[in-house]
Amino acid sequence: MIPGKGIYDSLPVWAQTLAVNLTSSVTFRRKYSRVFHEELARLAANEKKSFDQLLHEQQQTIKQLLRYAVEHVPYYREHRFSPDNLSEWPLLDKAIVAKMPEKFVSDEFSLHRLAVLQTSGTTGTPLTVRFTNECHQTEMAFRWRHKAWGGVPFLSRSAYLSGHPVVPSAQTEPPFWRVDQIERRLLCSSYHFTAQNLPHYADALAGFAPDFLHGYPSSLFILAQHLLERGEHSVRPRVIYTGSETLLEFQREAVERAFGAKVFNWYGNTEMTGNIVECAYGSLHYRMDYGLIELQADGEIVATGFFNRAMPLIRYRTGDVATAQAGTCECGCAFPLIEHIAGRIEDYIRTPDGRTVGRLDHIFKGIEHVREAQIVQRQTDELQLRIVRVDGFSSQDERAILAAARERLGPSIRLRCDYVEAIERTAAGKFCFVITEER
């Protein structure tokens, strides 16, 4: 429960809007002071450096971080890890950090003086992350630098369709958003995306006219489907940014078509250990100045964050999966390329013949009469395809979905289509495309 949320929810809309803006006026100074602007300039300069320059600087940063960790962080000090050889450090499981988070806090900081974030716990292990104000500003610099890749400068007019709890969950009538005048944002709830509410969201966005949209891919996709079904072209941002969920290809296609703008994908995590960002040429770049990413044999992202000295996580197992890509990008940036971010390890299903299969979003590619879909595996020999249909869905659509699934999964698994009114979100408002309960 967010402190004071019960009181906030009981206020009238005008008072909630006032509370949002008062809060934003305080957090603005914390997010966008001297360190933010210095880091923003440094990141822009890094994008012009050669790979060799970036690699040298990254290696120097790692050396400094390891020495700092074994001297100041209890967990690393007690285990006597080598300060000179990262490869000797074991991979760090989330469960270990969650069990003893105070052991990962540097002795240079007092707990009560650090800010706190909590992961959503979508994998069953919520985690408390502590960080300094300077760390927060650096994180904001990375985010706004990525916004610049899409051509929108700092404090451009924006709309956010994600997990902001600015609207009481029990509210049934619009407005399902609040205006933050300080950061020039329309903060939209992602918890109220029902068929009857979507026209209100569309009208609000058209009226606000943001320069960019930022949101969960699933929320943007639902709104995009609504606009496409009605042939509306009223919401026209310059660019769109997605994050916090795996961006599926059929979602990208629908969102870009509905809003007439390019999608720029962002990968990061609450633990602030790794960053992968999409450029204007559609390439995914791993930012070497944010942290070190090591891709394991199964594709899992193991990451070491560089700028949270209050709680450094070294060789941290993110649970996310990606594939490296050779070569360079036309954009000229020397950051290494990632072919795709494939979601989480949990986003894979296992077939009776022993195969592990991911990237199943292609099953729904080109199917226009599906509002949402989710894949659920509760037993090894059966897969449930949960589908939210829209007008026009037919047996032909079902056959196309099943054929695409069969092509990828083979004949050994049973497939079942279940048609539902809606697909539940997590407590953080996030959408899970694949749910696997059988391991």
ChimeraX attribute file (.defattr): number of C-alpha atoms within 10 A of each C-alpha:
attribute: neighborCount
match mode: 1-to-1
recipient: residues
	/A:1	5
	/A:2	7
	/A:3	7
	/A:4	8
	/A:5	12
	/A:6	11
	/A:7	9
	/A:8	19
	/A:9	18
	/A:10	11
	/A:11	13
	/A:12	9
	/A:13	17
	/A:14	10
	/A:15	13
	/A:16	19
	/A:17	19
	/A:18	15
	/A:19	16
	/A:20	19
	/A:21	18
	/A:22	15
	/A:23	13
	/A:24	17
	/A:25	15
	/A:26	11
	/A:27	12
	/A:28	14
	/A:29	12
	/A:30	16
	/A:31	21
	/A:32	16
	/A:33	13
	/A:34	12
	/A:35	18
	/A:36	22
	/A:37	16
	/A:38	13
	/A:39	19
	/A:40	19
	/A:41	12
	/A:42	13
	/A:43	19
	/A:44	15
	/A:45	10
	/A:46	18
	/A:47	16
	/A:48	14
	/A:49	15
	/A:50	13
	/A:51	16
	/A:52	10
	/A:53	12
	/A:54	19
	/A:55	15
	/A:56	10
	/A:57	13
	/A:58	18
	/A:59	13
	/A:60	11
	/A:61	16
	/A:62	21
	/A:63	14
	/A:64	14
	/A:65	20
	/A:66	21
	/A:67	16
	/A:68	17
	/A:69	25
	/A:70	19
	/A:71	16
	/A:72	19
	/A:73	21
	/A:74	17
	/A:75	19
	/A:76	23
	/A:77	18
	/A:78	11
	/A:79	10
	/A:80	12
	/A:81	18
	/A:82	15
	/A:83	20
	/A:84	12
	/A:85	11
	/A:86	14
	/A:87	9
	/A:88	10
	/A:89	16
	/A:90	11
	/A:91	13
	/A:92	17
	/A:93	15
	/A:94	18
	/A:95	14
	/A:96	12
	/A:97	20
	/A:98	15
	/A:99	12
	/A:100	13
	/A:101	17
	/A:102	18
	/A:103	17
	/A:104	25
	/A:105	26
	/A:106	22
	/A:107	16
	/A:108	10
	/A:109	15
	/A:110	10
	/A:111	15
	/A:112	8
	/A:113	11
	/A:114	15
	/A:115	14
	/A:116	12
	/A:117	12
	/A:118	12
	/A:119	15
	/A:120	17
	/A:121	12
	/A:122	13
	/A:123	11
	/A:124	8
	/A:125	13
	/A:126	15
	/A:127	21
	/A:128	17
	/A:129	25
	/A:130	24
	/A:131	23
	/A:132	18
	/A:133	17
	/A:134	20
	/A:135	21
	/A:136	19
	/A:137	24
	/A:138	24
	/A:139	20
	/A:140	19
	/A:141	25
	/A:142	21
	/A:143	16
	/A:144	17
	/A:145	20
	/A:146	23
	/A:147	23
	/A:148	14
	/A:149	15
	/A:150	19
	/A:151	15
	/A:152	18
	/A:153	14
	/A:154	12
	/A:155	13
	/A:156	15
	/A:157	19
	/A:158	22
	/A:159	26
	/A:160	23
	/A:161	24
	/A:162	24
	/A:163	19
	/A:164	16
	/A:165	18
	/A:166	22
	/A:167	23
	/A:168	17
	/A:169	12
	/A:170	9
	/A:171	11
	/A:172	13
	/A:173	10
	/A:174	12
	/A:175	15
	/A:176	23
	/A:177	24
	/A:178	21
	/A:179	19
	/A:180	21
	/A:181	16
	/A:182	16
	/A:183	16
	/A:184	15
	/A:185	20
	/A:186	22
	/A:187	23
	/A:188	26
	/A:189	24
	/A:190	26
	/A:191	24
	/A:192	23
	/A:193	19
	/A:194	14
	/A:195	13
	/A:196	11
	/A:197	15
	/A:198	18
	/A:199	15
	/A:200	16
	/A:201	21
	/A:202	19
	/A:203	13
	/A:204	19
	/A:205	22
	/A:206	15
	/A:207	11
	/A:208	17
	/A:209	19
	/A:210	21
	/A:211	18
	/A:212	22
	/A:213	26
	/A:214	22
	/A:215	21
	/A:216	22
	/A:217	25
	/A:218	28
	/A:219	24
	/A:220	27
	/A:221	24
	/A:222	20
	/A:223	24
	/A:224	25
	/A:225	23
	/A:226	19
	/A:227	22
	/A:228	16
	/A:229	14
	/A:230	8
	/A:231	10
	/A:232	13
	/A:233	14
	/A:234	15
	/A:235	21
	/A:236	18
	/A:237	20
	/A:238	18
	/A:239	22
	/A:240	25
	/A:241	21
	/A:242	25
	/A:243	18
	/A:244	18
	/A:245	20
	/A:246	23
	/A:247	25
	/A:248	21
	/A:249	15
	/A:250	17
	/A:251	23
	/A:252	21
	/A:253	16
	/A:254	22
	/A:255	26
	/A:256	17
	/A:257	16
	/A:258	24
	/A:259	24
	/A:260	16
	/A:261	16
	/A:262	19
	/A:263	25
	/A:264	25
	/A:265	25
	/A:266	24
	/A:267	21
	/A:268	16
	/A:269	14
	/A:270	14
	/A:271	24
	/A:272	23
	/A:273	26
	/A:274	26
	/A:275	22
	/A:276	25
	/A:277	23
	/A:278	22
	/A:279	22
	/A:280	14
	/A:281	10
	/A:282	15
	/A:283	22
	/A:284	25
	/A:285	25
	/A:286	22
	/A:287	23
	/A:288	23
	/A:289	22
	/A:290	22
	/A:291	21
	/A:292	24
	/A:293	21
	/A:294	17
	/A:295	16
	/A:296	13
	/A:297	8
	/A:298	10
	/A:299	18
	/A:300	22
	/A:301	26
	/A:302	23
	/A:303	25
	/A:304	25
	/A:305	25
	/A:306	23
	/A:307	22
	/A:308	23
	/A:309	23
	/A:310	24
	/A:311	25
	/A:312	27
	/A:313	25
	/A:314	25
	/A:315	22
	/A:316	23
	/A:317	20
	/A:318	21
	/A:319	16
	/A:320	20
	/A:321	20
	/A:322	20
	/A:323	17
	/A:324	17
	/A:325	14
	/A:326	9
	/A:327	8
	/A:328	14
	/A:329	17
	/A:330	11
	/A:331	11
	/A:332	11
	/A:333	18
	/A:334	23
	/A:335	24
	/A:336	19
	/A:337	22
	/A:338	18
	/A:339	13
	/A:340	17
	/A:341	23
	/A:342	20
	/A:343	23
	/A:344	20
	/A:345	18
	/A:346	17
	/A:347	21
	/A:348	20
	/A:349	26
	/A:350	21
	/A:351	21
	/A:352	16
	/A:353	13
	/A:354	9
	/A:355	12
	/A:356	11
	/A:357	13
	/A:358	19
	/A:359	17
	/A:360	21
	/A:361	18
	/A:362	16
	/A:363	19
	/A:364	23
	/A:365	18
	/A:366	14
	/A:367	16
	/A:368	18
	/A:369	19
	/A:370	20
	/A:371	20
	/A:372	22
	/A:373	22
	/A:374	18
	/A:375	21
	/A:376	21
	/A:377	20
	/A:378	14
	/A:379	17
	/A:380	19
	/A:381	15
	/A:382	17
	/A:383	22
	/A:384	17
	/A:385	20
	/A:386	20
	/A:387	21
	/A:388	18
	/A:389	18
	/A:390	16
	/A:391	10
	/A:392	10
	/A:393	14
	/A:394	11
	/A:395	9
	/A:396	10
	/A:397	17
	/A:398	17
	/A:399	11
	/A:400	16
	/A:401	20
	/A:402	17
	/A:403	13
	/A:404	16
	/A:405	20
	/A:406	16
	/A:407	11
	/A:408	14
	/A:409	23
	/A:410	13
	/A:411	13
	/A:412	14
	/A:413	17
	/A:414	15
	/A:415	16
	/A:416	14
	/A:417	14
	/A:418	12
	/A:419	12
	/A:420	12
	/A:421	14
	/A:422	16
	/A:423	14
	/A:424	12
	/A:425	13
	/A:426	12
	/A:427	12
	/A:428	16
	/A:429	20
	/A:430	21
	/A:431	21
	/A:432	21
	/A:433	21
	/A:434	22
	/A:435	16
	/A:436	17
	/A:437	12
	/A:438	12
	/A:439	10
